[in-house]
Amino acid sequence: MTVGRDEVLKIASLAKLHLSEDEVDLYTDQMNEILDYMHHLDELDTENVEPLSHVLDQLNMTRRDEEEPSLSHDDALSNAPDSDGEYFVVPSVIEKS
């Protein structure tokens, strides 16, 4: 399987990215290199390797929730490019259908 220009442009469109021609070429090459590497992994002999669900033996490492000092509401909004005084105002990214 190879990734072509059309697939890169579709992925960019889904991610709302505008790519230059050089970037399309670069990402096409990079994605194909990644897929080539994955094909090499398919060739590895894993017959005597037991399946793992986790790379490490440590499961569910958690810590106790502890309250710590944080930014005040006003401090958090002070560096925002746009706010309505209570919330961050960001551009809409979901198109209405």
Stockholm file with secondary structure:
# STOCKHOLM 1.0

chainA/1-97         MTVGRDEVLKIASLAKLHLSEDEVDLYTDQMNEILDYMHHLDELDTENVEPLSHVLDQLNMTRRDEEEPSLSHDDALSNAPDSDGEYFVVPSVIEKS
#=GR chainA/1-97 SS CCCCHHHHHHHHHHTTCCCCHHHHHHHHHHHHHHHHHHHHHHTSCCTTSCCCSCSSSCCSCCCCCCCCCCCCHHHHHHTCSSBCSSSBCCCCCSCCC
#=GC SS_cons        CCCCHHHHHHHHHHTTCCCCHHHHHHHHHHHHHHHHHHHHHHTSCCTTSCCCSCSSSCCSCCCCCCCCCCCCHHHHHHTCSSBCSSSBCCCCCSCCC
//
